């Protein structure tokens, strides 16, 4: 068994697509609509056929409450890994990303936190060990 898809709730799918592709550097995988429903996914440019991230509209009251609670508690909606958090921090900052935490050393990793402009905090992490 393997993970093929996971989701993050967003309050604006067009804005999310812009952020996740233009700022984070992911690639769009799927984008189609059926009535009011839009299926939108992105994937890592480094592994475009790997795990996809669905940018799911938070038009459900439970989804909206969940998303808002995580944001208010400063809990990341997702964590993405990098080989060089400092370089990615500078690259994303130059593309307009608003970081709520610059690269910071923590136990076994270095992390940064960015606001995805769609209602979420996203953690960028670099492991300090080969694992």
VMD Tcl script that builds the backbone (N, CA, C; Angstrom):
set m [mol new atoms 393]
animate dup $m
set s [atomselect $m all]
$s set {name element resname resid chain x y z} {
  {N N UNK 1 A 0.837 -1.171 0.000}
  {CA C UNK 1 A 0.000 0.000 0.000}
  {C C UNK 1 A 0.889 1.244 0.000}
  {N N UNK 2 A 0.439 2.298 -0.681}
  {CA C UNK 2 A 1.174 3.557 -0.624}
  {C C UNK 2 A 0.208 4.725 -0.697}
  {N N UNK 3 A 0.672 5.854 -0.230}
  {CA C UNK 3 A -0.152 7.067 -0.245}
  {C C UNK 3 A -0.064 7.683 -1.630}
  {N N UNK 4 A -1.201 7.885 -2.262}
  {CA C UNK 4 A -1.253 8.491 -3.597}
  {C C UNK 4 A -1.792 9.909 -3.550}
  {N N UNK 5 A -2.655 10.199 -2.540}
  {CA C UNK 5 A -3.307 11.502 -2.481}
  {C C UNK 5 A -3.579 11.883 -1.040}
  {N N UNK 6 A -3.386 13.136 -0.735}
  {CA C UNK 6 A -3.816 13.708 0.532}
  {C C UNK 6 A -4.396 15.078 0.217}
  {N N UNK 7 A -5.112 15.658 1.162}
  {CA C UNK 7 A -5.819 16.911 0.892}
  {C C UNK 7 A -5.470 17.986 1.903}
  {N N UNK 8 A -5.607 19.211 1.464}
  {CA C UNK 8 A -5.543 20.369 2.343}
  {C C UNK 8 A -6.722 21.253 1.943}
  {N N UNK 9 A -7.441 21.771 2.945}
  {CA C UNK 9 A -8.560 22.661 2.660}
  {C C UNK 9 A -8.038 24.049 2.342}
  {N N UNK 10 A -8.658 24.691 1.351}
  {CA C UNK 10 A -8.292 26.054 0.966}
  {C C UNK 10 A -9.567 26.873 0.812}
  {N N UNK 11 A -9.448 28.176 1.049}
  {CA C UNK 11 A -10.642 29.015 0.930}
  {C C UNK 11 A -10.808 29.612 -0.461}
  {N N UNK 12 A -9.814 29.433 -1.333}
  {CA C UNK 12 A -9.884 29.939 -2.707}
  {C C UNK 12 A -8.986 29.053 -3.563}
  {N N UNK 13 A -9.583 28.244 -4.434}
  {CA C UNK 13 A -8.785 27.295 -5.207}
  {C C UNK 13 A -7.880 27.965 -6.239}
  {N N UNK 14 A -8.320 29.053 -6.851}
  {CA C UNK 14 A -7.459 29.743 -7.820}
  {C C UNK 14 A -6.237 30.334 -7.129}
  {N N UNK 15 A -6.454 30.967 -5.980}
  {CA C UNK 15 A -5.350 31.536 -5.218}
  {C C UNK 15 A -4.423 30.422 -4.723}
  {N N UNK 16 A -5.006 29.306 -4.300}
  {CA C UNK 16 A -4.204 28.170 -3.846}
  {C C UNK 16 A -3.334 27.629 -4.977}
  {N N UNK 17 A -3.917 27.488 -6.159}
  {CA C UNK 17 A -3.149 26.988 -7.298}
  {C C UNK 17 A -1.970 27.910 -7.596}
  {N N UNK 18 A -2.198 29.200 -7.555}
  {CA C UNK 18 A -1.107 30.159 -7.777}
  {C C UNK 18 A -0.020 29.994 -6.724}
  {N N UNK 19 A -0.404 29.936 -5.445}
  {CA C UNK 19 A 0.587 29.826 -4.383}
  {C C UNK 19 A 1.375 28.526 -4.468}
  {N N UNK 20 A 0.670 27.417 -4.616}
  {CA C UNK 20 A 1.340 26.120 -4.585}
  {C C UNK 20 A 2.209 25.878 -5.823}
  {N N UNK 21 A 1.889 26.510 -6.949}
  {CA C UNK 21 A 2.722 26.343 -8.144}
  {C C UNK 21 A 3.767 27.455 -8.258}
  {N N UNK 22 A 3.353 28.701 -8.191}
  {CA C UNK 22 A 4.284 29.812 -8.418}
  {C C UNK 22 A 5.201 30.099 -7.242}
  {N N UNK 23 A 4.731 29.899 -6.023}
  {CA C UNK 23 A 5.549 30.204 -4.842}
  {C C UNK 23 A 6.276 28.958 -4.342}
  {N N UNK 24 A 5.533 27.874 -4.107}
  {CA C UNK 24 A 6.177 26.656 -3.613}
  {C C UNK 24 A 6.920 25.899 -4.705}
  {N N UNK 25 A 6.444 26.002 -5.948}
  {CA C UNK 25 A 7.125 25.334 -7.054}
  {C C UNK 25 A 6.567 23.973 -7.423}
  {N N UNK 26 A 5.355 23.642 -6.947}
  {CA C UNK 26 A 4.723 22.393 -7.336}
  {C C UNK 26 A 4.186 22.511 -8.761}
  {N N UNK 27 A 3.742 21.403 -9.317}
  {CA C UNK 27 A 3.160 21.399 -10.658}
  {C C UNK 27 A 1.693 20.971 -10.568}
  {N N UNK 28 A 0.859 21.550 -11.423}
  {CA C UNK 28 A -0.547 21.176 -11.460}
  {C C UNK 28 A -0.672 19.791 -12.084}
  {N N UNK 29 A -1.445 18.908 -11.442}
  {CA C UNK 29 A -1.664 17.565 -11.951}
  {C C UNK 29 A -3.054 17.414 -12.546}
  {N N UNK 30 A -4.082 17.809 -11.809}
  {CA C UNK 30 A -5.460 17.638 -12.273}
  {C C UNK 30 A -6.240 18.899 -11.959}
  {N N UNK 31 A -7.123 19.261 -12.890}
  {CA C UNK 31 A -7.979 20.426 -12.674}
  {C C UNK 31 A -9.204 20.255 -13.561}
  {N N UNK 32 A -10.280 19.764 -12.973}
  {CA C UNK 32 A -11.524 19.633 -13.729}
  {C C UNK 32 A -12.708 19.859 -12.808}
  {N N UNK 33 A -13.799 20.254 -13.419}
  {CA C UNK 33 A -15.010 20.577 -12.673}
  {C C UNK 33 A -16.177 19.740 -13.163}
  {N N UNK 34 A -17.099 19.511 -12.247}
  {CA C UNK 34 A -18.373 18.886 -12.575}
  {C C UNK 34 A -19.398 19.616 -11.717}
  {N N UNK 35 A -20.184 20.441 -12.370}
  {CA C UNK 35 A -21.118 21.287 -11.630}
  {C C UNK 35 A -20.333 22.222 -10.716}
  {N N UNK 36 A -20.732 22.325 -9.469}
  {CA C UNK 36 A -20.029 23.224 -8.557}
  {C C UNK 36 A -18.750 22.616 -7.973}
  {N N UNK 37 A -18.492 21.330 -8.241}
  {CA C UNK 37 A -17.334 20.650 -7.672}
  {C C UNK 37 A -16.112 20.794 -8.578}
  {N N UNK 38 A -14.982 21.179 -7.990}
  {CA C UNK 38 A -13.715 21.288 -8.726}
  {C C UNK 38 A -12.681 20.381 -8.077}
  {N N UNK 39 A -12.123 19.484 -8.870}
  {CA C UNK 39 A -11.062 18.585 -8.426}
  {C C UNK 39 A -9.749 19.198 -8.892}
  {N N UNK 40 A -8.913 19.603 -7.923}
  {CA C UNK 40 A -7.665 20.305 -8.217}
  {C C UNK 40 A -6.544 19.683 -7.405}
  {N N UNK 41 A -5.508 19.197 -8.093}
  {CA C UNK 41 A -4.374 18.608 -7.389}
  {C C UNK 41 A -3.060 19.160 -7.931}
  {N N UNK 42 A -2.051 19.135 -7.072}
  {CA C UNK 42 A -0.685 19.499 -7.431}
  {C C UNK 42 A 0.239 18.377 -6.947}
  {N N UNK 43 A 1.453 18.384 -7.459}
  {CA C UNK 43 A 2.454 17.397 -7.045}
  {C C UNK 43 A 3.819 18.070 -7.045}
  {N N UNK 44 A 4.763 17.431 -6.419}
  {CA C UNK 44 A 6.134 17.935 -6.382}
  {C C UNK 44 A 6.714 17.953 -7.792}
  {N N UNK 45 A 7.396 19.028 -8.146}
  {CA C UNK 45 A 8.083 19.090 -9.434}
  {C C UNK 45 A 9.208 18.062 -9.481}
  {N N UNK 46 A 9.725 17.684 -8.314}
  {CA C UNK 46 A 10.796 16.693 -8.226}
  {C C UNK 46 A 10.275 15.266 -8.425}
  {N N UNK 47 A 8.975 15.064 -8.207}
  {CA C UNK 47 A 8.364 13.743 -8.346}
  {C C UNK 47 A 6.927 13.922 -8.855}
  {N N UNK 48 A 6.766 14.403 -10.099}
  {CA C UNK 48 A 5.437 14.747 -10.598}
  {C C UNK 48 A 4.459 13.571 -10.679}
  {N N UNK 49 A 4.949 12.348 -10.689}
  {CA C UNK 49 A 4.061 11.187 -10.706}
  {C C UNK 49 A 3.897 10.565 -9.323}
  {N N UNK 50 A 4.396 11.270 -8.301}
  {CA C UNK 50 A 4.294 10.780 -6.929}
  {C C UNK 50 A 2.996 11.224 -6.278}
  {N N UNK 51 A 3.021 11.347 -4.985}
  {CA C UNK 51 A 1.850 11.719 -4.198}
  {C C UNK 51 A 1.312 13.073 -4.633}
  {N N UNK 52 A -0.016 13.146 -4.764}
  {CA C UNK 52 A -0.672 14.395 -5.140}
  {C C UNK 52 A -1.297 15.041 -3.906}
  {N N UNK 53 A -1.373 16.358 -3.932}
  {CA C UNK 53 A -2.020 17.140 -2.892}
  {C C UNK 53 A -3.268 17.767 -3.483}
  {N N UNK 54 A -4.434 17.373 -2.954}
  {CA C UNK 54 A -5.684 17.969 -3.409}
  {C C UNK 54 A -5.878 19.302 -2.695}
  {N N UNK 55 A -6.155 20.343 -3.467}
  {CA C UNK 55 A -6.479 21.660 -2.923}
  {C C UNK 55 A -8.003 21.717 -2.864}
  {N N UNK 56 A -8.553 21.250 -1.753}
  {CA C UNK 56 A -9.993 21.049 -1.595}
  {C C UNK 56 A -10.653 22.308 -1.034}
  {N N UNK 57 A -11.687 22.748 -1.698}
  {CA C UNK 57 A -12.418 23.934 -1.252}
  {C C UNK 57 A -13.088 23.661 0.093}
  {N N UNK 58 A -12.934 24.603 1.017}
  {CA C UNK 58 A -13.493 24.435 2.361}
  {C C UNK 58 A -14.930 24.943 2.436}
  {N N UNK 59 A -15.760 24.565 1.484}
  {CA C UNK 59 A -17.149 25.028 1.452}
  {C C UNK 59 A -18.070 24.203 2.350}
  {N N UNK 60 A -17.527 23.325 3.135}
  {CA C UNK 60 A -18.267 22.539 4.115}
  {C C UNK 60 A -18.014 23.181 5.482}
  {N N UNK 61 A -19.046 23.457 6.293}
  {CA C UNK 61 A -18.835 24.109 7.589}
  {C C UNK 61 A -17.831 23.382 8.486}
  {N N UNK 62 A -17.842 22.058 8.466}
  {CA C UNK 62 A -16.891 21.295 9.280}
  {C C UNK 62 A -15.459 21.512 8.779}
  {N N UNK 63 A -15.280 21.527 7.467}
  {CA C UNK 63 A -13.953 21.754 6.890}
  {C C UNK 63 A -13.457 23.148 7.234}
  {N N UNK 64 A -14.312 24.134 7.118}
  {CA C UNK 64 A -13.935 25.514 7.428}
  {C C UNK 64 A -13.548 25.656 8.899}
  {N N UNK 65 A -14.332 25.059 9.807}
  {CA C UNK 65 A -14.032 25.131 11.236}
  {C C UNK 65 A -12.705 24.443 11.554}
  {N N UNK 66 A -12.475 23.288 10.948}
  {CA C UNK 66 A -11.226 22.546 11.147}
  {C C UNK 66 A -10.029 23.368 10.672}
  {N N UNK 67 A -10.148 23.933 9.476}
  {CA C UNK 67 A -9.069 24.729 8.914}
  {C C UNK 67 A -8.783 25.942 9.800}
  {N N UNK 68 A -9.804 26.652 10.213}
  {CA C UNK 68 A -9.623 27.848 11.033}
  {C C UNK 68 A -9.016 27.511 12.392}
  {N N UNK 69 A -9.457 26.425 12.999}
  {CA C UNK 69 A -8.923 26.030 14.306}
  {C C UNK 69 A -7.432 25.710 14.222}
  {N N UNK 70 A -7.029 24.976 13.195}
  {CA C UNK 70 A -5.596 24.648 13.027}
  {C C UNK 70 A -4.778 25.918 12.832}
  {N N UNK 71 A -5.302 26.844 12.026}
  {CA C UNK 71 A -4.584 28.088 11.774}
  {C C UNK 71 A -4.442 28.896 13.064}
  {N N UNK 72 A -5.534 29.034 13.814}
  {CA C UNK 72 A -5.508 29.801 15.067}
  {C C UNK 72 A -4.563 29.183 16.093}
  {N N UNK 73 A -4.427 27.862 16.074}
  {CA C UNK 73 A -3.519 27.169 16.999}
  {C C UNK 73 A -2.089 27.109 16.467}
  {N N UNK 74 A -1.869 27.750 15.305}
  {CA C UNK 74 A -0.546 27.777 14.656}
  {C C UNK 74 A -0.031 26.378 14.323}
  {N N UNK 75 A -0.986 25.491 13.953}
  {CA C UNK 75 A -0.651 24.128 13.560}
  {C C UNK 75 A -0.614 24.028 12.044}
  {N N UNK 76 A 0.450 23.459 11.489}
  {CA C UNK 76 A 0.522 23.353 10.027}
  {C C UNK 76 A -0.511 22.389 9.461}
  {N N UNK 77 A -1.050 22.753 8.317}
  {CA C UNK 77 A -1.985 21.882 7.611}
  {C C UNK 77 A -1.233 20.790 6.859}
  {N N UNK 78 A 0.025 21.060 6.527}
  {CA C UNK 78 A 0.855 20.093 5.806}
  {C C UNK 78 A 2.316 20.400 6.097}
  {N N UNK 79 A 3.156 19.396 5.876}
  {CA C UNK 79 A 4.593 19.565 6.029}
  {C C UNK 79 A 5.260 19.045 4.766}
  {N N UNK 80 A 6.140 19.866 4.197}
  {CA C UNK 80 A 6.872 19.476 3.007}
  {C C UNK 80 A 8.356 19.459 3.346}
  {N N UNK 81 A 9.065 18.487 2.800}
  {CA C UNK 81 A 10.477 18.317 3.107}
  {C C UNK 81 A 11.349 18.827 1.972}
  {N N UNK 82 A 12.512 19.339 2.341}
  {CA C UNK 82 A 13.468 19.903 1.401}
  {C C UNK 82 A 14.878 19.504 1.807}
  {N N UNK 83 A 15.789 19.580 0.868}
  {CA C UNK 83 A 17.200 19.335 1.167}
  {C C UNK 83 A 17.879 20.578 1.730}
  {N N UNK 84 A 17.293 21.771 1.475}
  {CA C UNK 84 A 17.911 23.028 1.904}
  {C C UNK 84 A 16.830 24.043 2.253}
  {N N UNK 85 A 16.413 24.048 3.513}
  {CA C UNK 85 A 15.333 24.932 3.942}
  {C C UNK 85 A 15.710 26.400 3.799}
  {N N UNK 86 A 16.975 26.745 4.024}
  {CA C UNK 86 A 17.400 28.143 3.896}
  {C C UNK 86 A 17.260 28.639 2.458}
  {N N UNK 87 A 17.684 27.834 1.506}
  {CA C UNK 87 A 17.580 28.220 0.092}
  {C C UNK 87 A 16.119 28.327 -0.337}
  {N N UNK 88 A 15.286 27.369 0.097}
  {CA C UNK 88 A 13.872 27.433 -0.257}
  {C C UNK 88 A 13.190 28.625 0.410}
  {N N UNK 89 A 13.574 28.927 1.626}
  {CA C UNK 89 A 13.045 30.107 2.319}
  {C C UNK 89 A 13.333 31.363 1.501}
  {N N UNK 90 A 14.563 31.542 1.056}
  {CA C UNK 90 A 14.944 32.726 0.275}
  {C C UNK 90 A 14.214 32.752 -1.069}
  {N N UNK 91 A 14.114 31.605 -1.729}
  {CA C UNK 91 A 13.432 31.516 -3.019}
  {C C UNK 91 A 11.955 31.882 -2.878}
  {N N UNK 92 A 11.298 31.311 -1.877}
  {CA C UNK 92 A 9.867 31.571 -1.683}
  {C C UNK 92 A 9.619 33.000 -1.209}
  {N N UNK 93 A 10.488 33.508 -0.366}
  {CA C UNK 93 A 10.356 34.890 0.110}
  {C C UNK 93 A 10.459 35.859 -1.061}
  {N N UNK 94 A 11.368 35.593 -1.986}
  {CA C UNK 94 A 11.520 36.436 -3.172}
  {C C UNK 94 A 10.280 36.381 -4.061}
  {N N UNK 95 A 9.498 35.314 -3.951}
  {CA C UNK 95 A 8.258 35.174 -4.731}
  {C C UNK 95 A 7.036 35.672 -3.964}
  {N N UNK 96 A 7.264 36.332 -2.826}
  {CA C UNK 96 A 6.176 36.957 -2.085}
  {C C UNK 96 A 5.605 36.160 -0.929}
  {N N UNK 97 A 6.213 35.040 -0.560}
  {CA C UNK 97 A 5.700 34.233 0.547}
  {C C UNK 97 A 5.822 34.979 1.869}
  {N N UNK 98 A 4.784 34.852 2.707}
  {CA C UNK 98 A 4.770 35.462 4.036}
  {C C UNK 98 A 5.060 34.376 5.069}
  {N N UNK 99 A 6.251 34.383 5.601}
  {CA C UNK 99 A 6.644 33.388 6.591}
  {C C UNK 99 A 6.251 33.851 7.988}
  {N N UNK 100 A 5.705 32.936 8.766}
  {CA C UNK 100 A 5.389 33.234 10.159}
  {C C UNK 100 A 6.517 32.763 11.071}
  {N N UNK 101 A 7.444 31.967 10.522}
  {CA C UNK 101 A 8.634 31.538 11.243}
  {C C UNK 101 A 9.757 31.348 10.229}
  {N N UNK 102 A 10.879 32.045 10.417}
  {CA C UNK 102 A 12.016 31.821 9.516}
  {C C UNK 102 A 12.644 30.462 9.826}
  {N N UNK 103 A 13.590 30.018 9.007}
  {CA C UNK 103 A 14.249 28.741 9.295}
  {C C UNK 103 A 14.788 28.725 10.724}
  {N N UNK 104 A 14.392 27.694 11.473}
  {CA C UNK 104 A 14.709 27.587 12.892}
  {C C UNK 104 A 15.156 26.169 13.198}
  {N N UNK 105 A 16.271 26.040 13.909}
  {CA C UNK 105 A 16.745 24.724 14.317}
  {C C UNK 105 A 15.870 24.188 15.435}
  {N N UNK 106 A 15.385 22.969 15.267}
  {CA C UNK 106 A 14.637 22.245 16.290}
  {C C UNK 106 A 15.231 20.845 16.358}
  {N N UNK 107 A 14.772 20.051 17.284}
  {CA C UNK 107 A 15.303 18.702 17.439}
  {C C UNK 107 A 15.242 17.942 16.118}
  {N N UNK 108 A 16.368 17.504 15.647}
  {CA C UNK 108 A 16.523 16.639 14.476}
  {C C UNK 108 A 16.153 17.268 13.141}
  {N N UNK 109 A 15.791 18.559 13.112}
  {CA C UNK 109 A 15.465 19.186 11.832}
  {C C UNK 109 A 15.561 20.701 11.935}
  {N N UNK 110 A 15.412 21.328 10.794}
  {CA C UNK 110 A 15.321 22.786 10.695}
  {C C UNK 110 A 14.015 23.053 9.981}
  {N N UNK 111 A 13.175 23.925 10.549}
  {CA C UNK 111 A 11.852 24.163 9.988}
  {C C UNK 111 A 11.594 25.649 9.770}
  {N N UNK 112 A 10.679 25.920 8.849}
  {CA C UNK 112 A 10.155 27.266 8.628}
  {C C UNK 112 A 8.653 27.108 8.448}
  {N N UNK 113 A 7.898 28.173 8.707}
  {CA C UNK 113 A 6.445 28.119 8.569}
  {C C UNK 113 A 6.009 29.269 7.676}
  {N N UNK 114 A 5.167 28.944 6.680}
  {CA C UNK 114 A 4.702 29.926 5.709}
  {C C UNK 114 A 3.170 29.911 5.666}
  {N N UNK 115 A 2.596 31.101 5.487}
  {CA C UNK 115 A 1.152 31.255 5.312}
  {C C UNK 115 A 0.863 31.037 3.835}
  {N N UNK 116 A -0.019 30.084 3.515}
  {CA C UNK 116 A -0.288 29.770 2.106}
  {C C UNK 116 A -1.304 30.716 1.448}
  {N N UNK 117 A -1.734 31.745 2.156}
  {CA C UNK 117 A -2.687 32.767 1.687}
  {C C UNK 117 A -4.078 32.205 1.441}
  {N N UNK 118 A -4.309 30.940 1.801}
  {CA C UNK 118 A -5.594 30.279 1.558}
  {C C UNK 118 A -6.174 29.709 2.841}
  {N N UNK 119 A -5.668 30.190 3.997}
  {CA C UNK 119 A -6.194 29.766 5.278}
  {C C UNK 119 A -5.359 28.740 6.019}
  {N N UNK 120 A -4.119 28.478 5.545}
  {CA C UNK 120 A -3.292 27.440 6.165}
  {C C UNK 120 A -1.879 27.915 6.455}
  {N N UNK 121 A -1.293 27.275 7.440}
  {CA C UNK 121 A 0.142 27.376 7.668}
  {C C UNK 121 A 0.762 26.095 7.129}
  {N N UNK 122 A 1.867 26.248 6.430}
  {CA C UNK 122 A 2.584 25.118 5.841}
  {C C UNK 122 A 3.982 25.101 6.425}
  {N N UNK 123 A 4.408 23.942 6.905}
  {CA C UNK 123 A 5.743 23.807 7.466}
  {C C UNK 123 A 6.684 23.250 6.406}
  {N N UNK 124 A 7.839 23.882 6.284}
  {CA C UNK 124 A 8.903 23.424 5.382}
  {C C UNK 124 A 9.999 22.881 6.293}
  {N N UNK 125 A 10.442 21.638 6.071}
  {CA C UNK 125 A 11.387 21.003 6.990}
  {C C UNK 125 A 12.573 20.395 6.249}
  {N N UNK 126 A 13.703 20.482 6.912}
  {CA C UNK 126 A 14.926 19.845 6.438}
  {C C UNK 126 A 15.428 18.942 7.568}
  {N N UNK 127 A 15.539 17.664 7.292}
  {CA C UNK 127 A 16.022 16.727 8.308}
  {C C UNK 127 A 17.515 16.927 8.532}
  {N N UNK 128 A 17.952 16.757 9.778}
  {CA C UNK 128 A 19.372 16.904 10.110}
  {C C UNK 128 A 20.118 15.570 10.060}
  {N N UNK 129 A 19.386 14.502 9.784}
  {CA C UNK 129 A 20.016 13.199 9.689}
  {C C UNK 129 A 19.544 12.522 8.413}
  {N N UNK 130 A 20.213 11.505 8.028}
  {CA C UNK 130 A 19.807 10.738 6.841}
  {C C UNK 130 A 18.811 9.685 7.287}
  {N N UNK 131 A 17.526 9.926 7.063}
  {CA C UNK 131 A 16.542 8.976 7.548}
  {C C UNK 131 A 15.433 8.746 6.582}
}
mol reanalyze $m
mol bondsrecalc $m
mol representation Tube
mol addrep $m
